[in-house]
């Protein structure tokens, strides 16, 4: 037992002697100038102690460091900054020397780093900060350690670049979330980052653009117009609003550059992957093309019905008045008036069956001439390409054909057994009107009438609502020739 105690005591004495020898060696090295700095432990944290007033060795050490590094005094004023730090902030040392670190750093970063170099603070864990470096956002892990530079007590602050790692982690998280969203969506879904660059887009979204979406800027890949925002709102503002925490839902927009020029319903929401600020924006675009088309058609039909009813009533009243003025007997009035109303009704029936969109010229001709002659027989010949006419021109042309057919039946080619009618539809050209020619032949000799009745007025004026529309009626000896000009704007 005694031997064990003696051995332990001897071991302790030997250890103390070794430490004293090391201390004496360190002191001798300090006296000789062989040591520039020592690390001193105390109160749970280490301090770097620079020996003497010459800090060139410490500066050389800082310059050799890969991270940006600065030495500051206890007030946070720069004593030295290495090349990497000067590169980060694009400043030379003469402009940085003596400045407060808080004056160089952006506001939020300065506040975080200020806690590290506060001598009264116990918070010494490194902090993550981000700020722009030459227009690009970069991320740094900043740590501070107390240091003595001669007689000055301060801190050594290092800036370790974490940008690539942060970007990789952010991209990985965004990839998982965006893929999950896109996989479960039937409508067009687009994900963009904080800089408005598209990172993800599903198949429905790709169909809205003529270019590849991923990697492109949102506002150039799918430019949108917001008709209810008087031209002020832009798609970038939707993204910024969502990034600020205000999602926007169900905003009607028009994509003029998209295939088919789509109407869409746009919603924008922030892409929140962590508790930090949103990492991007998720936009959904619901195709409203068919719905808008149906709505426009419904509104058009309602307006058209309203106008058509008013116009038809006015037209009926005018036909009644003009027919009464041009007929000498009640029987004559009844026959002429009924025929014109039936002609008007025939065209209206055709338009109703076509949803008031457009009518074939051949259809109109057939409806108005068939009561007087077999349009598929030898006495009626139609040549040239067919035309689709909008309702206004269709009604006017129906009345013209009715008056021509009535006149041909009473006095012209259809009054006998051998007369014929040729209808030539001329091809469209660059002219503002398309010409159709009604030519009668084989009937009795034609005489021009000095008295022109209401039928002549209908023929002459029915298409005159446009400067590019109208008729020319010639009473040739061989038969009536009517040249009809239909405005191109009324040709579908």
Secondary structure, DSSP 4 states (H G I P E B T S, - for coil): -HHHHHHHHHHHHHHHHHHHHHHHHHHHHHHHT---EEEEEETTEEEEEE-SS--HHHHHHHHH-SSEEEEEETT-BEEEE-HHHHHHTT--HHHHTT-BHHHHS-HHHHHHHHHHT-TT----S-EEEEEEETTEEEEEEEEEEEEEETTEEEEEEEEEE-HHHHHHHHHHHHHHHHHHHHHT-SSEEEEEETTSBEEEE-HHHHTT-SS--TTSBHHHHS--B-GGGTTT--HHHHHHHHHTT--EEEEEEEETTSTT-EEEEEEEEEE-SSSSS--EEEEEEEE-HHHHHHHHHHHHHHHHHHHHHHHHHHHHHHHHHHHHHH-SSHHHHHHHHHHHHHHHHHHHHHHHHTTTS-EEHHHHHHHHHTTTS-TTSTTEEEES---EE-HHHHHHHHHHHHHHHHHHHHTSGGGSSS-EEEEEEPPP-SSSEEEEEEEEESSSPP---SS--HHHHHHHHTTTTSTT-EEEEEEETTEEEEEEEEEGGGB-
